[in-house]
Amino acid sequence: MKSDSQLPIIGMDIAKNVFQLHIVDTETGEIQRRQLKRAKVAEFFTNRQPALVAIEACGGAHHWARTLLAMGHQVKLLPAKHVRAFVLRDKTDALDAQAIWVAAQQPHIREVPVKSEQQQACLSLHRIRQQLMKMRIMQTNALRGLIYEFGIVLPEGHKKLLHSVQAELAKAQQDNRLPEVVVLSVQEQLKRVDALQDDIDQLDKRLGAIVKQNQQMLAVQAIPGIGPLTASALVSTTSDLSTFKSGRQFAAWLGLTPKQVGTGGKTQQLGISKRGDTYTRALLVNGARAVIGRSAHSSWLERLLQRRHFNVVVAALANKMARTVWAILVKGQAFDQVKWNPTATAVA
């Protein structure tokens, strides 16, 4: 089998119905631009010699990547924001396919790992849960604001609000501070919030079941600050961590390393770059906050908190968690509490 560098490159701009291909003949240099209906794409690649097909990582890209891999082709998924830099002049399907073809030959652009159906299924549960969480927050915030118009102040936080809202409604009703029609509407709103919470709980159970059946997720879950949500999201987002040379490179891919700005031989480090998957990075950061919020800290965290801002310490711990994930999954070793914090008191 030819290596990726020896295979002809095909830039493919995918869409719902019409796909655009950009092909350059390796011998003559002739440029071919072809449009294919969605139903004809599989047939076209079935009848071709193996090639390196470059695709922008967008909706449906992982499905087509798996399809092409099964046909014997090599696939390179490219981040959309990196492809955009190679689009010349106006934006058309043909120019997009050409930009993908050019970007596929840039060695500094890291490709997006092709996800399996199981990984995509797990991430689908995460996306649904994330959407339901946003809807729940919108519902409770709206409820708090509406009740506040009648002089009733409800506490912030989902659990605190649900714990106190019924008593506040009953008291306001007795004092004739809240019209009956508003009380009935608020009760209906609370039922919708409860229904959303039930759906979220069901998704948490399904994700927990997935974690129990996956050895990598179980191994990662042993790290302080990483629970079932973060473990399942990390393993499903990153197909093969061995493509990263080090834990630092993996942390940089997640956007947890400082952004650097340099000119004239002087380099300045700013805040974290925030590149990569926003959702996975947020889970790691939230896990780091939970660890720091505990009553018992490791000696490393205590010393860091004494000299740096709280948010800097959170980012540093999230970075350490990402590096530990890389070490566990690439080296195949179980989490070691002593290596994690050799001089620490036990972390609660």
C-alpha positions in Angstrom: 0.0 0.0 0.0 1.3 3.5 -0.9 2.0 5.9 1.9 -0.1 9.1 2.2 2.6 11.2 0.5 2.5 9.0 -2.6 -1.2 8.9 -3.0 -3.0 11.3 -5.3 -4.9 14.0 -3.4 -8.5 14.8 -3.9 -10.1 17.8 -2.3 -13.8 17.2 -1.7 -16.3 19.8 -0.5 -19.3 18.0 0.9 -22.8 19.3 1.1 -26.4 18.0 1.4 -27.0 17.2 -2.2 -24.1 18.3 -4.5 -20.4 17.5 -3.8 -17.5 19.4 -5.5 -14.2 17.6 -6.2 -10.8 19.2 -7.0 -8.3 16.7 -8.6 -4.8 17.4 -9.9 -3.2 14.7 -12.2 0.1 13.8 -10.6 1.8 13.2 -14.0 0.4 16.0 -16.3 -0.7 18.5 -13.7 -4.1 18.8 -15.3 -6.8 20.2 -12.9 -10.1 18.5 -12.8 -13.2 20.0 -11.2 -16.2 17.7 -10.9 -19.6 18.0 -9.4 -21.3 14.8 -8.1 -24.8 14.2 -6.8 -24.8 12.7 -3.4 -26.1 9.4 -4.7 -23.1 9.1 -7.1 -20.3 9.8 -4.7 -19.9 6.2 -3.4 -20.0 4.9 -7.0 -17.3 7.4 -8.1 -14.8 6.4 -5.4 -15.5 2.7 -5.7 -14.2 2.7 -9.3 -11.0 4.8 -8.5 -7.6 3.7 -7.4 -6.8 4.5 -3.7 -6.3 8.2 -3.1 -6.0 10.6 -0.2 -9.3 12.3 0.1 -9.2 15.6 2.0 -12.5 16.8 3.6 -13.4 19.8 5.7 -14.4 18.6 9.2 -18.1 19.7 9.1 -21.5 18.1 9.3 -21.5 14.5 7.8 -17.7 14.5 7.4 -17.1 11.6 9.7 -19.7 9.5 8.0 -18.1 10.0 4.6 -14.6 9.4 6.1 -15.7 6.0 7.4 -17.3 5.2 4.1 -14.2 6.1 2.1 -11.9 4.3 4.5 -14.0 1.1 4.0 -13.4 1.5 0.3 -9.6 1.5 0.7 -9.0 5.2 0.4 -7.1 7.3 3.0 -9.0 10.3 4.5 -7.7 13.5 5.9 -10.2 15.6 7.9 -9.1 19.3 8.2 -10.3 21.9 10.6 -12.6 24.3 8.8 -11.0 27.5 10.2 -7.6 26.4 8.8 -9.0 25.6 5.4 -10.6 29.1 5.2 -7.2 30.7 5.0 -6.6 29.1 1.6 -9.8 30.2 -0.1 -8.9 32.8 -2.8 -11.2 35.5 -4.0 -14.9 34.7 -3.9 -16.3 31.7 -1.9 -17.7 29.0 -4.2 -17.9 25.2 -4.0 -15.1 24.9 -6.6 -12.8 27.3 -4.7 -13.6 25.6 -1.4 -12.6 22.2 -2.9 -9.4 23.8 -4.2 -8.6 25.3 -0.7 -9.2 21.9 0.9 -6.8 20.3 -1.7 -4.1 22.9 -0.9 -4.6 22.7 2.9 -4.2 18.9 2.8 -0.6 19.4 1.8 0.3 21.7 4.6 2.4 19.7 7.2 1.6 22.1 10.0 -2.1 21.6 9.9 -3.2 18.8 12.3 -6.0 16.7 11.0 -9.1 15.9 12.9 -9.3 12.3 14.0 -12.0 10.2 12.3 -14.6 9.2 14.9 -16.3 5.8 15.0 -20.0 5.4 15.2 -19.7 4.5 18.9 -17.8 7.7 19.5 -20.3 9.8 17.6 -23.2 8.2 19.5 -21.6 9.1 22.8 -20.9 12.6 21.7 -24.5 12.9 20.4 -25.7 12.2 24.0 -23.4 14.9 25.2 -24.8 17.4 22.7 -28.4 16.5 23.6 -27.6 16.9 27.3 -25.8 20.2 26.7 -28.9 21.5 24.8 -31.2 20.4 27.6 -29.0 22.1 30.2 -29.2 25.4 28.3 -33.0 25.1 28.1 -33.3 24.3 31.8 -31.1 27.4 32.6 -33.3 29.5 30.3 -36.5 28.3 32.0 -35.3 28.8 35.6 -33.8 32.3 34.8 -37.0 33.4 33.1 -39.0 32.1 36.1 -36.8 33.9 38.6 -37.1 37.1 36.6 -40.9 37.0 36.3 -41.4 36.3 40.0 -39.0 39.1 40.9 -41.4 41.5 39.2 -43.8 40.8 42.0 -41.2 41.4 44.7 -40.3 37.8 45.3 -36.6 37.0 45.2 -35.7 33.4 44.5 -32.1 32.1 45.2 -29.7 31.5 42.3 -28.9 27.9 41.4 -31.2 25.2 40.0 -31.4 23.1 43.2 -31.8 26.0 45.6 -34.6 27.5 43.4 -36.6 24.3 43.2 -36.2 23.8 47.0 -37.6 27.2 47.9 -40.0 28.1 45.1 -43.1 26.2 46.4 -42.9 27.8 49.8 -42.4 31.2 48.3 -45.4 30.8 46.0 -47.6 29.6 48.9 -46.5 32.5 51.1 -47.1 35.1 48.3 -50.5 33.6 47.5 -51.5 33.9 51.2 -50.4 37.6 51.2 -52.2 38.3 47.9 -49.0 39.4 46.3 -49.3 37.0 43.4 -52.3 36.7 41.1 -53.8 33.2 40.7 -53.2 33.1 37.0 -49.5 33.7 37.5 -49.3 30.9 40.1 -50.9 28.4 37.7 -48.5 29.4 34.9 -45.5 29.2 37.2 -46.6 25.7 38.3 -46.8 24.7 34.6 -43.3 26.1 34.1 -42.0 24.1 37.0 -43.4 20.9 35.5 -41.5 21.6 32.3 -38.3 22.2 34.3 -38.8 18.9 36.1 -39.4 17.1 32.8 -36.1 18.6 31.5 -34.3 17.3 34.6 -35.8 13.9 34.1 -34.4 13.8 30.5 -31.0 15.0 31.7 -31.0 12.2 34.4 -31.8 9.6 31.7 -28.9 10.8 29.6 -26.5 10.7 32.6 -27.5 7.1 33.1 -26.8 6.2 29.5 -23.5 7.9 29.6 -22.6 6.1 32.8 -23.4 2.8 31.2 -21.1 3.6 28.3 -18.3 4.5 30.7 -18.7 1.2 32.5 -18.2 -0.7 29.2 -15.1 1.2 28.1 -11.7 0.5 29.8 -10.2 3.7 28.6 -13.0 5.8 30.1 -12.7 3.9 33.4 -8.9 4.5 33.5 -9.3 8.2 32.8 -12.1 8.5 35.4 -9.6 7.7 38.2 -8.0 11.2 37.7 -9.2 13.7 40.3 -11.7 16.1 38.8 -12.7 13.8 36.0 -16.1 12.1 36.3 -18.2 10.1 33.8 -19.1 13.1 31.7 -15.6 14.3 31.2 -14.1 10.8 30.7 -16.7 9.8 28.1 -16.3 13.2 26.2 -12.5 13.0 26.2 -12.2 9.5 24.9 -14.9 10.0 22.3 -13.4 13.3 21.1 -9.9 12.0 20.7 -9.7 8.8 18.7 -6.0 8.1 18.9 -3.9 10.1 21.4 -0.7 8.5 20.2 -0.7 11.0 17.3 0.3 13.6 19.9 4.0 13.5 20.7 3.6 14.6 24.3 1.0 15.5 26.9 1.8 19.2 26.4 0.9 18.8 22.7 -2.4 17.3 23.7 -3.1 20.1 26.2 -2.2 22.6 23.5 -4.7 20.9 21.1 -7.4 21.4 23.8 -6.5 25.1 24.1 -5.1 24.8 27.7 -1.6 26.2 27.0 -0.7 29.9 27.0 -1.1 31.9 23.8 2.2 33.3 22.5 2.7 36.6 20.8 6.3 37.4 19.6 8.1 40.0 17.4 11.6 41.3 17.2 12.9 38.3 19.2 10.7 39.0 22.2 8.0 36.5 23.1 5.1 37.3 25.4 2.8 34.7 26.9 -0.9 35.6 27.3 -3.9 33.6 28.6 -4.7 30.1 27.4 -5.3 29.9 23.7 -8.8 28.4 24.0 -8.3 26.5 20.7 -9.8 23.1 20.1 -13.0 21.6 21.4 -14.8 24.1 23.6 -17.0 21.6 25.3 -14.3 19.2 26.4 -12.1 22.0 27.6 -15.0 23.4 29.6 -15.5 20.0 31.3 -11.8 19.9 32.3 -11.9 23.4 33.6 -15.1 22.8 35.6 -13.5 19.6 37.0 -10.4 21.6 38.0 -12.6 24.1 39.8 -14.3 21.3 41.7 -10.9 19.9 42.9 -9.7 23.3 44.0 -13.0 24.0 45.8 -12.5 21.0 48.1 -11.5 21.7 51.7 -8.3 19.6 51.4 -5.8 20.6 48.7 -2.6 19.0 47.6 0.6 20.9 48.5 1.2 21.7 44.9 -2.1 23.5 44.6 -1.6 25.3 48.0 1.7 26.7 46.9 0.3 27.8 43.5 -2.8 29.5 45.1 -0.5 31.5 47.3 1.3 33.2 44.4 -1.1 33.1 41.4 -4.6 34.2 40.6 -7.4 31.6 41.2 -8.3 31.3 37.5 -4.6 30.8 36.6 -4.5 27.9 39.1 -7.7 26.4 37.5 -6.1 26.5 34.0 -2.9 25.0 35.3 -4.7 22.1 37.0 -6.9 21.5 33.9 -3.6 21.4 31.9 -2.2 18.9 34.3 -5.3 16.8 34.0 -5.1 16.8 30.2 -1.5 15.7 30.3 -2.3 12.9 32.8 -5.1 11.7 30.4 -2.5 11.5 27.6 0.0 9.6 29.8 -2.6 7.0 30.9 -4.1 6.4 27.5 -0.8 6.4 25.5 1.4 4.6 28.0 -1.3 2.2 29.1 -0.5 2.7 32.8 -3.1 3.1 35.6 -3.4 6.4 37.4 -0.8 6.8 40.2 -1.7 9.1 43.0 1.9 9.3 44.2 3.1 10.5 40.8 0.2 12.9 40.5 1.2 14.6 43.8 4.3 13.0 45.4 4.5 15.3 48.4 0.8 15.8 49.0 -1.5 15.1 51.8 -4.3 12.9 50.6 -6.8 14.7 48.3 -10.3 14.3 49.7 
